[in-house]
Amino acid sequence: MTSTSIQQVAAVLRVRIGAGQVISDRQELRNYECDGLAHYKVIPALAVLPRTAAECAEAVRACVEVGVPFVARGSGTGLSGGALPHADGVLIVTSRMRRIHEIAPEDERAVVEPGVVNLQVTRAATPSGYYYAPDPSSQQVCSIGGNVAENSGGAHCLKYGFTTNHVTGVQIVTPDGELVRLGGRAPDAPGYDLLGAFVGSEGTLGIATEVTVRLVRLPEAVRTLLAAFATTDEAGAATSAIIGAGVVPAAIEMMDALAIEAAEAAVHCGYPGGAGAVLIVELDGPAAEVEAQFGPVERFCRDNGAFEIRIAADDAERALFWKGRKSAFAAVGRISPDYLVQDGVIPRTALPEVLRRIAEISAERGVRVANVFHAGDGNLHPLVLFDDTVAGQAEQAEAASAAILDLCVSYGGSITGEHGVGMDKMQYMPRMFSEDDLDTMQMVRCAFDPRGLSNPGKVFPTPRLCGEVPGRRKGAHPLQEAGLGEVF
């Protein structure tokens, strides 16, 4: 890609959407060199900050006109490198598109722009008796557009599901610059589920410019329990007992001793001393149902070795329970200069075995691993701690991360549950999918984006050129050698 092409895009967009929304200064562009995964950094050639769907479409069309790749970015809180810029491309930043167009409690819907912060939707809906259920740990800063791109989850996804369960419609800019709508206010639309394909597509199928989300009625009652255990095995057994009894809490979260240490150093959450693991269990719903289920939950925790149980007396104490868990990722910075966040999924019943094996991997590689996870649905977030100034530690941390993901797959799980694939995990995709599987996925991508300009180089380890016959490829692609095509 030539600098001339970028200059053309910049000149066109300064006219079409305004010079103040086009950034070309390299020092300013450094603000956008990575997302929440700072392990990968690339400075974009240009950044554009549209304020409306029409301006976003103009930005995409300007890129398409000269064949420049583009990447969408929201708040930049992603943890897989999904919003990593293209060095020779345009970064389209949607953070200024932050209007809430409508809160419609009568339809249990909200219509928002992609730059709206997750928690703002709940704050806007609460006066009407509703809230937005998906709650990533970064919900105070992450944006709805990014949540849609990554199909984000959160602590309460056990009961309420992921972003895809709460999006009924989107307006998108397609990779050729056209504004189209997928879905709407109705719960389902006839025909192929293009909305389902778009949610979680990590910016490879276009850019969301408006999102219609499902609102959930505020529960009549909420009760939260914090249980401390000597070991993660005991906490895992309590989790299995709760779910096995047919109780589906809003959330069951677990932290191990190292994660607790980090949280205490960062936010002084006051968890029970000497705990090898803590569980946070939250029940919500009709008051009678919550009351009937809370006693058995408390009993299952005690029967499986909980040496201390605290029950939140009010919202302030409940917030304190959650403060340690919600801060966990950032908190490990208090006990380690560098860390990698992983996001594997396993069957819930395999928790004790997998956690023991993670401890062995930690010892084998000489790096510490703090475990924070959604115990109720087996979504692990191992934090691999290392010091990049120590020779070889970064490589050992990456090897440990890879071994943990392999472990998850070997137990019938997944390499990601809610953080996406992005740059960080695309090399692991063949461990879950065959070549035919990956080619089929990429044919869907090509149907949306035949030029391969929308967030190129993400998700798939070996991008295919649209129009080619699927199959094993070695060396440079013939179209690349002929100067007729480029794999980004």
N, C-alpha and C positions, 0 to 999 in steps of 0.2 A: 504494500500500500504506500503511495507516495504522499509526501507532505503537501503536494499540490492539491490532492483530493481533499485532504483535511481542510486546507485553506478555502477551497470551494464551498465545503459544507459550512464552515464558520461564516463566510461572507453571506451566503444565502440565508442562514438563520438569523444573523444580525438584522437583516432586512425583514424577514418574515415574522420573527417573534420578539426582537429587540436585543440590542447590544448588551444590555445589563444582564441578560439571561444566558449569555454565551461566555464560557471561561476558556481562555487559551494560555494564560500565564502559567508557566510550569510550576512555580512555587504554590500558586493557588490550587493547581491540579493535584498536588501531593496530598491534599486533604481527602482525596477520594481513592488513594492508591490501594486500599484493602477494605474488606468488610471486617466483621468481628473476629475472623480468623486471620490474625496478623502474620501468620506463617508465610503467606503468599502476598507479594506486593508488586503492583504494576501501575505505573502512572499513565493515565489515558492521554491520548493525543488532544482530546477536546472534551469538555463537559457542557451539557445543556440543561437548564433548569426550567422546564415548561410549567406554566401555571394552570393550563386548561388541557382538556382532551384534544382540542383542535391543534394546540401548539405542540403537543406530544406527537400527534400524527405528522405535523410539518417536519419535526425533527427526524422521524423515521423516513419520510419521503426524501428528505435532503440526503440522507445516507444512501438510500437505495439508488438515487439518481446517478451516483458516482461509484457505487459498489463498496461503500465503507461499512465495516461491521459496527454494530452497536450493542450496548449492554445496558439493561435497566438497573437502577439502584433506588432503594427506598431509604430507610434510616441507616442502613449499613450495619445492622446487628447480626446478620447471618453468620453461621459458624462452619460453613463448608466451602467458602470461596466462591459462592454462586454469583456474587456481584463483583467479582474481580474484573477490573477493566481490561480492555484489549489495548495493547500498546499503540496500535495503529488505527484505533477506532474511537468512537464517540460514546461517552457515558451519558445516558439520559436519566437524570436525577428527578424523581417524582415527589421529593419532600415538600415542594411548595404547593402541591395539589392536595390541600388538606381541608377542604370544605365537607361538612356533613350536610348533604342535600335534604335528607328527610329522616325523621324518626317516626315510624308509623306503627304504634302499638296495636291498633285495630287489625293490622295485617301481620303483626309480629315480624316486622321488617325494618331495616335501616338501609339507607342508600348513601354511600360515602365515597370519597375520592381515595386514591391509593396511598396518599401521604398522611392520611389520618392515623394517629397513634392508636394502637389497639385499645388501651384503657379509656381513651376518650369516648369510644362508642358506648361503653358501659356507663360512663358518667352522664352522657347525654340521654341515655335510655332510662336511668334509674328513677327520675321523677315520675315516669309513667309506670313504674313497677316492673321494669324489664332490665336485662343485662345481656352482654355478649359473652358467650361461654368460653371459647378458646382463650387460654391464658398462658402464653409462653412466659418464662421467667423474666424476659425482657419487656413485658407488656407495657411498662411505663414509657418505653422509648421506641419499640419496634412498630412498624407501619403495617397497615392492612394489606397493602400491595405486596409487601415482602412475605407476609403470612400466606397470601394466596399462592405466590410463586413457590414457596417451600412446603406448602401444606402443613403449616406449623400446628403443633399440639399444645401441650402445657400440662400442668399438674392435674387438671380436672378432665383430661381427655379419657380417663378410664370410664367415666359415666357418660360424658357428653360428646366424645369423639373429637375429630380433628377439624381443621378449617374446612375441608371438603364437605363435612356434614352440616356446615352452617353457611355455605354460600349457595344462593339460588340463582344468581345471575351476575354476569360481568359485561361491561363494555370494554373492548380491547382495540388496540391498534395492532393490526396484523403486520407481519414482517414485510409487507409491501406498502404499508402506510395507510391502509383503509381502516376506518372506524366501523366496527361491527358489534353486534350484541349476541351473547350466548346465554340462554336461559332468561330468567326474569323474576317476577315476584312469585309466580306459581311454584309449587314444590317440585314439579317435574315437567319436562317438555318432551314432546314426541320426537322421534328420530334418534340419530346417533348421539351419544352423550359427549358432545364436544366440550361442554363445560367441565365434565369430569376429567377429560384429557388435559384441559388447560390448567386446572388447579393442581399445583405440584409439578408443573412442567419447567420450573426454574428459569423462566424467561426465555426459553428456547422456542416458544410458539407465539410470542408477541408480548405486548405490555398492557396490563390492566390499567384502565383510566377511570373506571367507576365500578364499584362492587356493591351488590345487593346482598345483605347478610340477614340471617335468621336471628331474631331476638328470643330470649328465653325468659320466662316469668321468674321473678325473684322468688326463691324458695321461702316457704312459710317458716321453716326452722333450719338452723345450721348448728351442728355440734362438732367440735374438733378435739381430738385426743392426741397427746404426745406420749409415746411409750419408749422407754429405754431398755435395751437388751445388752447382755454381755457380748454377744456375737451376732454376726449377720445371718448365720444359720438359724438362730432362734427367731430373728425378725422375719426371715423368709418363711419359716414354718408358720408364724402367726398370720402372715399375708395369705398363704395357701389355705389356712383354716377359715379365714374370713370369707374368701371368695368361694371356697368349697361348700360353705353353708348357705350359699345363695344370696349373700349380702353383696350389693354392688355400691360401695362408697363413692362419693364424688371424687375422692382422691385417696391413694395410699402411696406415700413417698418415703423413701429410705435414704439415709446417709450413714456412711461408715465412720470409723474413728478419725481417720485423716481428714475427711470432709468436715466433720464436726469441729476438729481443731482449727481448720481454716475459717469456718464461719464464726467461731468464738473470737478469733483474732480480729476479724473484720467488723462484725456488727454486734458482738457481745450479746448473743441471743439467750444465754443462760440455760443451755441444755443440761440435763443431769450429768454430773461428773462421773468419769469412769466408764461411760457407755461405749461399747464396741460398735453399736448401731442404734439409731433411733428411727422410729416409724412415726409419721404424721398421718393420722387417719381422719378424714372429714366426711361426715354424712350430711346430706341436705335433702329437703323435700317436705311433704306434709308432716306436721308436728308429731302426729300419732305414729307415723311410720318411722321417723327418726328416733323417737323414744323407744319403740319396740326393738329396733336394730342396735341401738347403742350399747345396751347391756351385754348382749352376746359378743360384740366386738371387744369390749373391755375384758370380758372373760377369756376370749381366745388369746388376747395378748398376755394375760396373766398365766394361763395354762401353758404357754410356750416360752415362759422364762422372763417376762418383763419384770424388772426389779423396781421400776418406778413408773407410774402412770400419772400424767397431769391432764386435767380436763379444762379447757379454756372457759373462764368464767364470763368473759365478755369479748366484744370485738377487739379491744386493745390487746388482750392476752392472745387471742387467736392470731392477730397480726404479728405478734412477737414470735409465735411458733413458726409462722411462715417466713419470717424475715431471714432466718438462717438458711432455710432451703432456697428461697428465691435469690439469695446473694451468693450461692455456693460457687458458681463458675468464676465470678470475679474475685471471690474471697481467697481462692487458692494462690492468688498473687501475693498474699501475705506470708505464705510459707514456701513459695518457690518462685524464682525469677522468670521461669518460662513453663508453659504447659500446653499440651494438646488436648482438645476436647473430642471425645468420640461419642457415638450415638448408635450403638448396636441394639438389636432386639432379639430376645430369646423367649421360648415358652416359659411362662411363669413358674412352672414346676421345676425347671432346671436351674433356678436361681442359686441354691446352695452349691451345686457342683460347679457352675460357671464362676461364681465368685471365688471359690477355692482355686480354680485354675488360673484366674486373673492374678491372684496372689503369687502363684508359682511363676507366672510370666514376669511379674514385677521383680521377683528375686533373681530370675535367670538373666534379666536384662540390666539389672542394677539401677532401676528407676522406680520411684514411688508412684503408686496409683491410688488416687482418691475416688471413691465410688459414690455417686449421687444418682438416684434413678427413680423412675415411676414403677415402683414395685408391683403395683396392681396389674399392669399389662406388660411387664417384662422389658420395658424400654430402659436400657442401661446408658449412663453417661459417665464412663470412666474418664477421669482427668489424669493424664500421664504427665508427671512432673519431672522437669529436668533443668539443667543450667547450660545455656547455649555457649557460655564462655569456657566450659570444660570440654576438652577435645573428646569427640565421640559420643557425648551424651545425647545430642540431638538425633543422631542416627539410631541410637539404642531406643530412644523414645518413639521414633517412627516405626522401628521394628516391633516394639511392644504393642503399639496401636494396631499394626497390621495383624499381629498374632491374635489380638482380642477380637478383631472383626472376623478373622478366620474361625475363631472359636464360636462366635455367634452363628455363623453360617452352618458350621458343623452340627449345631444343635437344632437345626431347622429354622433358624431365625433370619435376620436381615442385617445388612451393613448400615442401614439408617432407618430411624423411626419417624423423625420430625425435623432433622436439620438439613436434609437434602444431600445430594451427591456432589454437585458443584465441581470444583477443581480437586478437592481433597480426596474424594473417594472413587473417582471414575476408574482408576486402575483396578479397583476391586469388583467392578461390575461383572467381569467374566467369571468370578467365583460364584456368582448367583445365577447368571444367565448364560445360555449357550450362544454361539455366534448367530444362529438363526433368530433367537429371541432378540438379540441386540439389533440385528438388521431390520427386523420387523418394527421395532420401536423407532428406528431412524427413518423408516419409510413414512411413519406418521409425522415425524418432524419435517421431512422433506415436503409432505403435502401442505403443511402450513408455511414452510420457509424454503422454497426451492433454491434460493440463492445462498442459503447458509450464512446469513448475515446477523441473525438474532441470537445474541449470547453464544457465539461460536466457541468451540474448544471446551465445553462443559458437559458433564454427565457421562458422555460416551468416550471410552478410551481410544478408539480409532474412528473418528468421524468419517462417514461415507459421503461421497459426492452424489448429489441428487441426480437420478437418472441412470446410475450405473447398476449393473447386475449384482445382486448380493453374492458374497463369497469371500473366501480367505484372500487377503492381499499382503504382499511382501514388497518392501522397498518403496520408492517414490511412485505415486500414482501416475499412469501414462499421461493423463490430462495436465498434471502438474509439470511433467517433463516437457510437454509441448507448449507450455505457457498459456494453456487455455483454461486452467482451473486452479483453485487454491483451496487447501484444507486449512481452516483457521484453527 
